[in-house]
């Protein structure tokens, strides 16, 4: 499933791949991949999110930390998007973020 932002403030997008640690609260009502897509889709500048694979699970007291490989479409430049992801409440780590050549 792909989460898409329909706000078209900018038509110029960049496709990126990333490896991220995303916290999914227990009882979120969605599977882990969908939960990660929803949370990442809320980050400013992210237009679409597709989870390419789950790379790790770390169950915690009230949430599960999921390491996901994702493909993103973003209106933000790579350094700006890295900062926005790092500041997002649900993102624990940004292990890799690179534009697709």
Rosetta silent file (secondary structure, phi, psi, omega in degrees, C-alpha in Angstrom):
SEQUENCE: XXXXXXXXXXXXXXXXXXXXXXXXXXXXXXXXXXXXXXXXXXXXXXXXXXXXXXXXXXXXXXXXXXXXXXXXXXXXXXXXXXXXXXXXXXXXXXXXXXXXX
SCORE:     score description
SCORE:     0.000 S_00000001
   1 L     0.000  136.413  178.278    0.000    0.000    0.000 S_00000001
   2 E  -111.012  132.947  176.560    1.311    3.454   -0.861 S_00000001
   3 E   -95.853  128.549 -177.545    0.405    6.544    1.156 S_00000001
   4 E  -124.823  133.426  174.515    0.101    9.668   -1.036 S_00000001
   5 L   -88.357  125.586 -177.649   -0.172   13.323   -0.004 S_00000001
   6 L   -92.019    1.417  176.323   -2.624   15.094   -2.312 S_00000001
   7 L   -73.918  117.993 -173.898   -1.423   18.596   -1.364 S_00000001
   8 L  -105.235   51.366 -179.274    0.227   19.856   -4.559 S_00000001
   9 L   -65.560  -25.400  178.733    2.161   22.846   -3.213 S_00000001
  10 L  -143.838  138.937 -179.041    5.136   21.933   -5.433 S_00000001
  11 L   -94.266  -11.207 -178.956    5.298   19.838   -8.568 S_00000001
  12 L   -87.567  118.122 -179.205    9.051   19.150   -8.374 S_00000001
  13 L  -125.018  157.892  176.062    9.725   15.907   -6.523 S_00000001
  14 E  -121.978  137.725  174.577   12.740   13.757   -5.784 S_00000001
  15 E   -94.175  131.200 -177.879   12.662    9.981   -5.396 S_00000001
  16 E  -132.301  154.771  169.344   14.703    8.729   -2.462 S_00000001
  17 E  -113.337  149.465 -177.208   15.458    5.473   -0.744 S_00000001
  18 E  -149.105  155.528  170.440   15.866    5.310    3.007 S_00000001
  19 E  -123.161  115.199 -170.867   16.473    2.976    5.912 S_00000001
  20 E  -130.747  149.854  170.063   14.632    4.305    8.952 S_00000001
  21 E   -99.980  117.096 -175.734   13.721    3.288   12.475 S_00000001
  22 E  -120.730  131.779  178.927   10.027    4.083   13.014 S_00000001
  23 E   -88.985  122.234  179.015    8.128    3.688   16.289 S_00000001
  24 E  -111.543  113.940 -178.880    4.682    2.086   15.839 S_00000001
  25 E   -62.176  144.978  173.408    2.492    2.330   18.971 S_00000001
  26 L   -60.223  143.857  178.192    0.857   -0.848   20.253 S_00000001
  27 L    70.730   25.230 -178.984   -2.811   -1.024   19.283 S_00000001
  28 L   -72.573  -12.523  176.587   -2.371    1.336   16.324 S_00000001
  29 L    83.131    8.267 -179.759   -4.913   -0.705   14.391 S_00000001
  30 L  -137.778  160.347  173.718   -2.660   -1.317   11.394 S_00000001
  31 L   -69.754  166.712 -173.619    0.049   -3.762   10.412 S_00000001
  32 H   -62.136  -40.695  179.842    3.620   -2.550   10.935 S_00000001
  33 H   -64.847  -45.149  179.355    4.288   -1.639    7.286 S_00000001
  34 H   -65.764  -39.954  177.261    1.067    0.380    6.983 S_00000001
  35 H   -60.752  -42.131  177.988    1.746    2.051   10.334 S_00000001
  36 H   -64.879  -43.298  178.523    5.209    3.095    9.145 S_00000001
  37 H   -60.042  -44.484 -179.326    3.800    4.427    5.852 S_00000001
  38 H   -62.081  -45.972 -177.965    1.169    6.480    7.694 S_00000001
  39 H   -67.351  -42.128  179.214    3.669    7.993   10.123 S_00000001
  40 H   -69.750  -32.180  178.218    6.244    8.811    7.445 S_00000001
  41 H   -65.817  -16.430  179.003    3.531   10.233    5.194 S_00000001
  42 L   -84.084  -10.452 -178.740    2.842   12.906    7.843 S_00000001
  43 L   -72.120  132.340 -178.995    6.341   14.390    7.533 S_00000001
  44 L   -57.555  132.295  178.853    6.286   17.777    5.778 S_00000001
  45 L    93.540  -12.904  178.786    7.479   17.527    2.182 S_00000001
  46 E   -85.119  122.639 -179.901    6.820   13.794    1.819 S_00000001
  47 E   -93.656  -46.544  177.514    4.462   13.141   -1.094 S_00000001
  48 E  -138.544  151.860  177.844    4.434    9.328   -1.219 S_00000001
  49 E  -135.462  130.537  173.077    5.818    6.523    0.926 S_00000001
  50 E  -129.841  122.194  175.763    6.200    2.873   -0.041 S_00000001
  51 E   -78.795  119.351  179.567    7.628    0.349    2.399 S_00000001
  52 E   -87.281  -23.062  178.473    9.949   -1.900    0.407 S_00000001
  53 E   178.774  151.016  172.686   10.678   -4.212    3.315 S_00000001
  54 E   -90.238  126.169 -175.257   10.802   -4.703    7.064 S_00000001
  55 E  -109.357  -11.573 -179.921   14.445   -5.060    8.103 S_00000001
  56 E  -173.903  149.401  177.627   14.153   -5.342   11.860 S_00000001
  57 E  -129.180  135.393  176.987   11.745   -5.464   14.800 S_00000001
  58 E  -135.658   90.349  178.781   12.427   -4.302   18.354 S_00000001
  59 E   -62.323  133.605  178.081    9.375   -4.759   20.612 S_00000001
  60 L  -123.589 -175.581 -172.831    9.306   -2.162   23.384 S_00000001
  61 L   -60.666  -48.810 -177.045    6.988   -1.463   26.303 S_00000001
  62 L  -121.184    6.934 -177.621    4.259    0.521   24.465 S_00000001
  63 E  -157.458  170.229  173.241    5.424    0.372   20.854 S_00000001
  64 E  -117.764  127.315  174.924    7.435   -1.608   18.327 S_00000001
  65 E   -87.363  117.307 -176.483   10.498   -0.039   16.764 S_00000001
  66 E  -110.459  127.675  172.524   10.486   -1.158   13.128 S_00000001
  67 E   -93.515  120.321 -175.061   13.462   -0.743   10.832 S_00000001
  68 E  -124.142  142.597  168.871   12.044   -0.223    7.346 S_00000001
  69 E   -94.982  126.079 -175.926   13.486    0.184    3.870 S_00000001
  70 E  -132.814  158.080  168.336   11.324    2.734    2.061 S_00000001
  71 E  -113.849  128.232 -178.294   11.033    4.622   -1.197 S_00000001
  72 E  -118.397  146.742  165.974    9.915    8.233   -0.763 S_00000001
  73 E  -111.144  126.572 -175.164    8.790   10.940   -3.167 S_00000001
  74 E  -136.275  147.995  173.561    9.578   14.328   -1.636 S_00000001
  75 L   -91.159   -6.830 -179.679    9.326   17.995   -2.493 S_00000001
  76 L   -95.027  152.230  174.347   12.171   18.723   -0.036 S_00000001
  77 L   -70.219  158.655 -175.385   15.893   18.526   -0.772 S_00000001
  78 H   -54.446  -49.561 -179.000   17.778   15.591    0.782 S_00000001
  79 H   -62.403  -38.930  179.155   19.406   17.580    3.652 S_00000001
  80 H   -67.503  -41.849  179.400   16.107   19.264    4.526 S_00000001
  81 H   -66.604  -38.923  177.285   14.184   15.987    4.410 S_00000001
  82 H   -58.177  -44.147  179.096   16.817   14.289    6.600 S_00000001
  83 H   -64.705  -43.244  179.542   16.308   17.035    9.198 S_00000001
  84 H   -64.082  -41.386  177.936   12.512   16.776    8.993 S_00000001
  85 H   -64.673  -43.363 -179.780   12.623   12.993    9.403 S_00000001
  86 H   -63.210  -30.463  179.981   15.019   13.279   12.353 S_00000001
  87 H   -84.557  -14.103 -178.018   12.643   15.776   14.005 S_00000001
  88 L   -66.839  137.303 -176.710    9.529   13.647   13.451 S_00000001
  89 L   -58.277  -39.786 -173.828    8.109   12.216   16.676 S_00000001
  90 L   -86.083   -9.736 -178.503    7.720    8.693   15.302 S_00000001
  91 E   -95.461  117.633 -179.957   11.141    8.436   13.621 S_00000001
  92 E   -86.672  -35.185 -177.016   13.831    7.117   15.964 S_00000001
  93 E  -148.878  148.773  168.983   16.687    6.916   13.434 S_00000001
  94 E  -117.774   97.514 -177.449   17.639    7.857    9.911 S_00000001
  95 E   -80.661  -33.904 -179.934   20.220    5.210    8.972 S_00000001
  96 E  -154.299  139.516  174.577   20.311    6.012    5.251 S_00000001
  97 E  -150.339  117.631 -176.483   18.689    8.583    2.967 S_00000001
  98 E  -146.498  142.204  175.638   19.772    8.967   -0.658 S_00000001
  99 E   -70.263  144.184  176.624   18.319   10.281   -3.883 S_00000001
 100 L   -80.431  126.611 -178.868   17.694    7.674   -6.595 S_00000001
 101 L   -83.861    0.000    0.000   19.995    8.330   -9.534 S_00000001
